[in-house]
Amino acid sequence: MPSRRHFIAAGLALPMLMRPAFAQSAPLSALLDEAAGLAPLRAITIAQNGETIVAQGYNSQSAEAATNIKSASKPIIGALVGIAVARGLLEGADQPIAPLLAGDLPANPDPRLNDVTIGHLLTMRAGLGRTSGANYGNWVSSGNWVRNALARPFDDEPGGRMLYSTGSTHLLSAILTRVSGQSTLSLAREWLGVLPDFDITGWERDPQGIYLGGNEMAMTPASLLAFGELYRNGGRAPDGTQLIPAEWVRASWQSYTRSVYSGDGYGYGWFLRELGGEQIAYAWGYGGQMLYIVPELALSVVMVSDADPRPTTIADRDNLHDLSARMIAAVRAAA
């Protein structure tokens, strides 16, 4: 598990530390050929030091095609929250959410709702009953997703164990909409749209018109890569503009809790673990929508897959972890 100190140091490593000499290396080429055997895989895009060196489609899909990145969109919500804090629209991770969502609180709210903070939502430690997994269908079938998420019984205390729930990220989308007076899609395009290649080509909304925080977002692999590179560069765009505060990037890559399923650490929408002998941050979406950031190798890797429901999705994710680990090791060996 990466230490907090290690990730703070690695997360803000300066770009252009090395040239991508491995780009045409035999080990990497062989791994890219091997990836064709992963049936759900649709594309791999890789950059080092800000230079895209691989953009390859698989299974009859172009590397330029937009894909539903599912929960790999959660760090994007986290980034928008960080920018909103920097712009004075929000106070910070410790700000209570109840006053921000007062109109949607239950008639007789659990007093613990007053203790839930923005940071608890970012790190999946709100304590509220989950809206993901078996509960997802019931949640999105409700007439008001925000009210439904806030009305769920508490399964733990605010700040307690990790309870992975897209409802938590959706509450952040609702908060961003309320405090800014703009849609979350509008904010993403305004605040992140200066990134080359960044674009959101589709995004589902709830019955009230709030964009779904942390799911059902369509992006191209190049767009997701551009977002990953923004974090790898400490929140700086290629032109040097500081889009996300550097301290927010550091906070995003700290481990506040662990997944009960994988044991991986979790920050502000990012999972944290060791992979291929390196400490990494990664975003994971259902079906195998992956964004891996390897700070010490100045490396970003995007892998997107078929997003349709299937029983092998966890095994498919693990296959991508294994492939990425071997790619990372190949890059390190060629450096």
Phi, psi and omega in degrees: 000129181295139176284157180298317182296319181298317184289325177299317181291313184289324186297336181247024177301139183290145178290173176062037178284333182206158175273149183281066184295340183281356191307322181254017184293147179298317181301317180292318179299320179295322179292322177295323176293319180297326182300337180298341178280354178271102190304319183284345187296137181242330180194151171231131175229132184228139173226146169227137183054032177082001181253123177287123183245345177220133171212092191232130176267157181224156174052049174070013177251141177285148176291348180264358184285141176287146183225147171288110185273002174051228186284356172294351176278351182299319176298335177293318174299317178301320178296318180296323176297316179298320178292321178298323176295314181298330181271002177082009178281333176231158184275328182148184185296335182272002182288129177294146183269339186303314179296333181284337182237030188304323183290348182245007179288151176301160180300320176237078189292147171299130181305335181292343175300331179291344182262351181285132182245169175302319178298323177297321178293318181298324186257010178062037180237031180292334183090344180291150177305144186290148172252359181264179180063228183295341182270353189296314183299317178297321182294309184284351174273352181284163182279345181210104186292325180294310180296322179297316180295321181286337183271357182290143178297150178284130175260351176198171178284149173305131184088003181278219186286164180288125175235092187298122187207118177296336176302325179296316179291327178293325175299325177294321177298319178295319179297315179300320179296318183292313187284337183261336186074012179234159175289157178296326176296318178298319179296316180299317181289325180285315188274332182244353185293347178284347178292130174302133177079350183284128175196145173253115188267348178193149183196127181285151178238157178276177183301337178269001178091007179277130180294137187295111181290109172093021176193166173052048177243132180257131177214157171279159174304323179296324179292315178295323177297318179299320177294316178299319179296327177300315178291320180301328180268021175070026178091006180264135173285165179304332179276005178094353179293130178276097183278319178244132179304138181301324180292332177288322176299315178300315180295326182294331183257020169266149180266116180259341184200180178228147175289130178291341183272317185250340186081357180289149174290166181216132178250229178269074181088354181253137168272152183230134179194176170264137180211129179061028180081008180235152173277127186228163166244142178215150172254141184228127175242150182312137176090347180110044174261105192237140171229113181252132176242124180242089189302317187287345174255006182051043191239137173230134183230128175246132172229125178240151189221173172303127183264003180289148179301140177199157185284349187258017190298324178291318177298322178295319176299315181296326175297321178290322174303314181296316178298316180296320179301318180288327175294317179298316179297322178294319178296315180298319181294329182275349184290000000 
